[in-house]
Amino acid sequence: MQMKKAILLIVFALSLTSLSAQKIKEGNLDFLIGEKELNLIIDYKNTIIHGNTEEAFVNQMVVQNGEQWKEIWDGETKTELYQKFTIFLNRGTENLGLKAGTFPEANYVAVVKIINIEKKGTTTADVFFLKTGYPDILAIISVQGDGGKYGSMENLAGDGFRRAGSNLGQFLANSVKVLKNEPIATAATATIDSFIYVKPQQVGGNKPQPAEVVFLSPKNVRQLPRATLKADAGYGWRIVKINPDLDEFERNIVSNLLHGFAWNANFDYFFKDKFGVRVIFSQYRSTYNTMAQNLNTGQKGTLNAKDAITYIGPAFVFRQPFAQNKWLLNAYAGYGYIEYRQNTTFANEYEKIQGASLGSQIGIGLDCKIAPNIGIGINILITSGTINNFKIDVNGITSTEKVDVGGEGLLHIKLGAGIRYYIK
């Protein structure tokens, strides 16, 4: 609520020369309310490309690449740019039920007049809205899309068209929602390069006048959830060398305890969209049962052996979104408390071994958002630590034992999958 109030105050204080350039230059968009289709045309007349007119630019490229380049530009390249612009525009207007494209029978047409395409692909344009079959201009919107950093001319321009289409789509959606007195997209769910807040002004009567717009830089506006709760379950494997001095029976027990069930629960908090901290609770458990006999008493029974490794600690976490923030690739590294416990029972006898130390955990995972606040994910974790002293309890008699040189290694790998809950 405080954020919204702050934005409303800024609307009247900032000029319209902002980082991005989506704004209504003339008219309003009330005619789009209830429309299902919008005929979209891209016009390159008077376009400046890399500092030249389109004709001069094409001639230059033909000299460098051959006569076929002009055919590719007029056909394949322009078709791909049109598709990228419309696909990402439609993602913004999807919730309105409005789809832009080649719809000559639509009630309204949007003519996207490309003004400039820079060498890095940054694209600026004016979008003219008209009623089909009529010459009167209903509204004009300026739009801009940032280009890329690397790639061919076609790829960089594609980035600019994609982002320009995305920005225009979100702008149209927010504008129509404001006219309908509906909530606009929040910064946490916007999938554009800059978040746009629109407040139409009333100047007498009921006719909306050109809207004032505030653009918030992605550096200051969250595109991703502020916090995440994660729970995963899977399987784990210990990476240790079995003591060669053990007899066959003991080696069989140890080898069967080197794999088992694993689970972890995490809480992530992000100071910025990509960087944050994590609190980890992680556990590995293995169990093995076998028939055994006490050679001293001759008693037979079932020997139950259980291993558990618990890790608790903080971590630094990084995440990289892609596919319109639906997918998140995340990685982390932490240092914390690690504990080992082994419980063995046979008949009415038992042995408990316990030790603790400092350990580390690193991991990488891939999450997919399936609902506004819900996601699923997979991950691989590596936990390590070494314990040099154990506390041993045998039938109530306790002692402390120092491990041989090198200590007891707790290195293990876990694969898991689970659910995520996103907190905006």
C-alpha positions in Angstrom: 0.0 0.0 0.0 2.9 2.4 0.8 4.5 1.6 -2.5 1.3 2.4 -4.4 0.9 5.7 -2.5 4.5 6.6 -3.3 3.9 5.9 -7.0 0.8 8.1 -7.1 2.9 11.0 -5.6 5.7 10.5 -8.1 3.2 10.5 -11.1 2.8 14.3 -10.8 6.5 15.0 -9.9 8.4 13.2 -12.6 8.6 14.2 -16.3 7.8 11.8 -19.0 11.4 11.6 -20.2 12.0 8.3 -18.3 14.3 5.3 -18.8 11.8 3.6 -21.0 9.5 5.4 -23.4 6.0 4.0 -23.4 3.5 6.8 -23.1 0.3 8.0 -24.6 1.2 10.9 -26.8 -2.4 11.6 -27.9 -5.9 10.3 -27.3 -6.9 7.4 -25.0 -7.6 3.7 -25.2 -11.1 3.3 -24.1 -12.1 1.9 -27.5 -10.1 -1.3 -26.7 -12.5 -2.2 -23.9 -14.2 -5.5 -24.8 -12.3 -6.0 -28.0 -11.0 -9.5 -28.8 -8.8 -8.8 -31.9 -6.5 -6.0 -33.0 -5.1 -5.8 -36.5 -1.4 -5.0 -36.3 0.7 -3.6 -39.1 4.5 -2.7 -38.8 5.5 0.2 -41.0 9.2 0.8 -41.8 8.7 3.9 -43.9 11.2 6.7 -42.7 12.9 4.2 -40.3 16.4 4.9 -39.3 18.6 1.8 -39.0 22.1 2.0 -37.6 22.1 5.7 -38.4 21.0 5.3 -42.0 17.7 5.2 -43.9 16.3 1.7 -44.5 17.3 1.9 -48.2 20.9 3.0 -47.4 21.2 0.4 -44.7 19.9 -2.4 -47.0 22.3 -1.3 -49.8 25.2 -1.4 -47.4 24.3 -4.9 -46.3 23.9 -6.1 -49.9 27.4 -4.9 -50.7 28.7 -6.9 -47.7 26.6 -10.0 -48.0 25.3 -10.2 -51.6 22.0 -9.5 -53.4 20.1 -12.2 -51.5 20.4 -10.3 -48.3 17.7 -7.8 -49.4 15.3 -10.7 -50.1 16.0 -12.2 -46.7 15.5 -8.8 -45.0 12.2 -8.1 -46.7 10.9 -11.6 -46.2 12.3 -13.8 -43.5 13.8 -11.2 -41.2 10.8 -8.8 -41.2 8.4 -11.8 -40.7 10.4 -12.9 -37.6 10.5 -9.4 -36.2 6.7 -9.1 -36.6 6.2 -12.5 -34.9 8.4 -11.6 -32.0 6.7 -8.2 -31.5 3.2 -9.7 -31.6 3.9 -12.8 -29.5 5.3 -10.8 -26.6 2.6 -8.1 -27.0 -0.1 -10.8 -26.7 1.4 -12.1 -23.5 0.7 -8.7 -21.9 -2.9 -8.5 -23.2 -3.8 -12.1 -22.6 -5.7 -11.4 -19.4 -7.8 -8.8 -21.3 -8.8 -11.4 -23.9 -7.3 -9.1 -26.6 -5.0 -10.6 -29.3 -3.0 -8.7 -31.8 -1.9 -10.0 -35.2 -3.0 -10.2 -38.8 -6.8 -9.7 -38.3 -8.0 -7.5 -41.3 -11.6 -8.0 -40.1 -10.9 -6.5 -36.6 -12.7 -3.3 -35.6 -9.4 -1.5 -34.9 -5.9 -1.4 -36.4 -2.6 -0.6 -34.8 0.1 0.8 -37.1 3.5 0.4 -35.5 5.8 3.0 -37.2 9.4 2.0 -36.5 11.4 5.2 -35.8 14.8 3.9 -35.0 16.7 0.6 -34.7 20.1 1.1 -33.1 23.2 -1.1 -33.6 22.5 -2.9 -30.3 19.0 -3.5 -31.5 17.2 -1.0 -29.2 14.0 -0.1 -31.0 11.7 2.9 -30.7 8.4 3.3 -32.4 5.1 5.2 -32.5 1.9 3.2 -32.5 -1.1 4.7 -34.2 -4.6 3.3 -33.4 -7.4 3.8 -35.9 -10.8 2.4 -36.5 -10.8 0.0 -39.5 -11.8 1.9 -42.6 -11.6 5.4 -41.0 -8.7 7.9 -41.3 -9.1 9.5 -37.8 -6.3 8.6 -35.3 -7.8 7.5 -32.0 -4.5 7.4 -30.0 -0.8 7.5 -30.4 1.6 5.6 -28.1 5.4 5.8 -28.1 7.1 2.5 -27.3 10.7 1.4 -26.8 12.4 -2.0 -26.4 16.0 -2.4 -25.3 18.3 -4.4 -27.6 20.8 -7.1 -26.6 24.6 -7.2 -26.1 25.8 -10.0 -28.3 24.7 -11.6 -31.5 23.9 -10.9 -35.2 22.1 -7.8 -36.4 19.0 -9.8 -36.7 19.2 -11.3 -33.2 19.9 -7.9 -31.6 16.9 -6.3 -33.5 14.8 -9.3 -32.4 15.6 -8.5 -28.8 14.5 -4.9 -29.3 11.2 -5.9 -31.1 10.5 -8.6 -28.4 10.9 -6.1 -25.5 9.0 -3.3 -27.3 6.1 -5.7 -27.9 6.2 -6.8 -24.3 6.3 -3.3 -23.0 3.4 -2.2 -25.3 1.3 -5.3 -24.3 1.7 -4.5 -20.6 1.0 -0.8 -21.2 -2.2 -1.6 -23.1 -3.3 -4.1 -20.4 -2.6 -1.6 -17.6 -4.3 1.3 -19.4 -7.5 -0.6 -20.1 -7.6 -2.0 -16.6 -7.3 1.6 -15.2 -10.2 2.7 -17.5 -12.2 -0.2 -16.2 -11.2 0.6 -12.6 -9.5 -2.8 -12.2 -6.2 -3.5 -10.4 -3.2 -3.2 -12.7 -0.3 -5.6 -12.8 1.9 -5.4 -9.7 5.7 -5.1 -9.9 6.1 -8.6 -8.5 4.2 -10.2 -11.4 5.1 -7.9 -14.3 7.1 -9.7 -17.0 8.4 -6.6 -18.8 11.8 -4.8 -18.6 10.3 -1.8 -16.8 7.1 -1.6 -14.8 4.5 1.0 -15.9 1.9 2.7 -13.7 -0.8 4.6 -15.5 -3.2 7.2 -14.0 -5.5 8.9 -16.5 -6.4 12.5 -15.7 -9.9 14.0 -15.9 -10.2 17.4 -17.4 -13.9 18.3 -17.2 -16.7 15.9 -18.1 -16.1 12.2 -18.3 -13.6 12.2 -21.1 -10.2 10.7 -20.1 -7.3 12.8 -21.2 -3.8 11.6 -22.1 -2.4 9.6 -19.2 0.7 10.4 -17.2 3.1 7.6 -16.8 5.8 6.6 -14.3 8.5 4.2 -15.2 10.3 2.3 -12.5 13.7 0.8 -13.3 14.1 -2.9 -12.9 16.9 -2.1 -10.4 14.3 -0.7 -8.1 11.3 -2.9 -8.8 11.1 -6.6 -8.0 10.2 -8.8 -10.9 10.6 -12.0 -8.8 9.2 -13.1 -5.4 10.8 -11.6 -2.4 10.9 -14.9 -0.5 10.5 -18.6 -1.1 9.7 -21.6 1.0 11.0 -24.9 -0.4 10.6 -28.5 0.6 12.3 -31.4 -1.2 12.5 -35.2 -0.8 14.8 -37.6 -2.7 17.6 -40.0 -2.3 21.2 -39.6 -1.2 24.6 -41.4 -1.5 27.5 -41.2 0.9 31.0 -40.9 -0.7 33.3 -42.6 1.7 36.0 -45.3 1.7 35.1 -48.4 3.7 37.7 -49.3 6.3 39.6 -52.4 4.9 40.1 -53.8 8.4 36.4 -54.5 8.8 35.3 -58.2 8.4 32.8 -59.2 5.8 29.8 -58.9 8.1 30.7 -55.4 9.2 31.5 -54.3 5.6 28.1 -55.5 4.5 26.4 -53.4 7.2 28.4 -50.3 6.3 27.9 -50.6 2.6 24.1 -50.8 3.0 24.1 -47.6 5.1 25.8 -45.6 2.4 22.6 -44.8 0.6 19.2 -43.8 1.8 16.3 -41.3 2.0 17.1 -37.6 2.0 15.1 -34.4 2.5 15.6 -30.7 3.0 13.6 -27.6 3.8 14.8 -24.1 2.9 13.7 -20.5 3.4 15.1 -18.0 0.9 15.0 -14.2 1.2 16.2 -12.0 -1.6 17.6 -8.5 -1.1 17.6 -8.1 -4.9 15.8 -10.1 -7.6 18.8 -12.3 -8.1 20.8 -12.3 -4.8 19.7 -13.3 -1.4 20.3 -15.6 1.6 19.0 -19.0 2.5 18.4 -20.9 5.8 18.9 -24.7 5.3 17.7 -27.7 7.2 18.9 -30.9 5.4 18.9 -34.5 6.5 20.1 -37.8 5.2 18.9 -41.1 6.7 19.7 -44.7 6.0 18.5 -48.0 7.6 19.6 -51.6 7.3 18.3 -54.7 9.1 19.9 -58.2 9.0 19.9 -61.4 11.0 22.9 -61.7 13.4 24.3 -63.9 16.2 26.2 -62.9 19.3 29.3 -65.2 19.1 29.8 -64.9 22.9 26.3 -65.9 24.0 25.0 -67.6 20.9 21.9 -65.4 20.9 20.3 -64.8 17.5 18.1 -61.9 16.4 17.7 -59.0 14.2 20.4 -56.3 14.1 19.0 -52.8 13.3 21.4 -50.1 12.1 20.4 -46.5 11.4 22.6 -43.6 10.2 21.6 -39.9 10.1 23.4 -36.9 8.9 21.9 -33.5 9.7 23.0 -30.2 8.3 21.7 -26.7 9.5 23.1 -23.4 8.3 22.9 -20.2 6.2 23.9 -19.8 2.6 24.3 -17.2 -0.1 21.9 -17.9 -3.0 21.8 -16.7 -6.6 18.9 -17.2 -9.1 18.5 -16.5 -12.8 15.1 -16.2 -14.3 14.2 -17.0 -17.9 11.2 -17.8 -20.1 9.3 -14.7 -18.8 10.2 -15.5 -15.2 8.4 -18.9 -15.3 11.7 -20.8 -14.8 14.3 -20.1 -12.2 17.8 -21.5 -12.2 19.3 -21.2 -8.7 22.6 -22.0 -7.0 23.9 -21.6 -3.5 26.8 -22.2 -1.1 26.7 -22.3 2.7 28.6 -23.1 5.8 27.0 -24.4 9.0 26.5 -27.1 11.6 26.7 -30.8 10.7 25.9 -33.8 12.9 26.3 -37.5 12.6 24.3 -40.2 14.5 24.4 -43.9 14.3 22.1 -46.2 16.4 22.5 -49.9 16.4 20.3 -52.4 18.3 20.4 -56.1 18.8 18.1 -58.0 21.1 18.2 -55.9 24.4 21.5 -54.3 23.6 22.3 -51.0 21.9 25.1 -48.8 20.7 24.8 -45.0 20.0 27.5 -43.0 18.2 27.2 -39.2 17.9 29.5 -36.5 16.7 29.3 -32.9 15.4 31.4 -30.4 13.6 31.3 -27.6 11.0 30.4 -28.5 7.4 29.4 -27.0 4.1 26.7 -27.5 1.5 26.5 -26.4 -2.2 23.7 -27.0 -4.6 22.0 -26.1 -7.9 18.4 -26.4 -8.8 15.7 -25.6 -11.4 12.3 -24.3 -10.4 9.1 -23.9 -12.5 6.2 -21.7 -11.5 2.9 -23.5 -12.0 0.7 -20.9 -10.3 1.2 -17.3 -9.0 2.4 -18.5 -5.6 3.2 -22.2 -6.3 6.1 -23.9 -8.1 7.9 -27.3 -8.4 11.6 -27.9 -8.6 14.5 -30.3 -8.7 17.9 -30.0 -7.3 21.3 -31.7 -6.6 23.1 -31.0 -3.3 26.6 -31.8 -2.1 27.2 -31.8 1.7 30.5 -32.3 3.3 32.1 -32.3 6.7 34.6 -34.2 8.9 34.2 -35.4 12.5 37.3 -36.1 14.6 35.6 -37.1 17.9 32.7 -39.3 18.7 30.6 -39.8 21.9 29.8 -43.5 22.2 27.0 -45.0 24.4 27.0 -48.8 24.8 24.2 -50.1 26.9 24.4 -47.0 29.1 28.2 -46.8 29.4 29.5 -43.7 27.7 32.9 -42.7 26.4 34.6 -40.4 23.9 36.7 -41.7 21.1 39.1 -39.9 18.8 38.9 -40.9 15.2 42.1 -42.0 13.4 44.0 -39.5 11.2 41.7 -37.9 8.7 38.5 -38.2 10.8 35.1 -39.6 9.7 34.1 -38.0 6.3 30.4 -37.1 5.9 30.5 -36.3 2.2 27.3 -37.2 0.4 25.3 -36.2 -2.6 21.5 -35.8 -2.8 19.0 -35.6 -5.6 15.6 -34.3 -4.8 12.4 -32.8 -6.0 9.6 -30.9 -4.3 7.3 -27.9 -4.0 7.9 -24.2 -3.7 5.7 -21.5 -2.2 6.5 -17.9 -3.3 6.0 -14.9 -1.1 5.7 -11.6 -2.9 
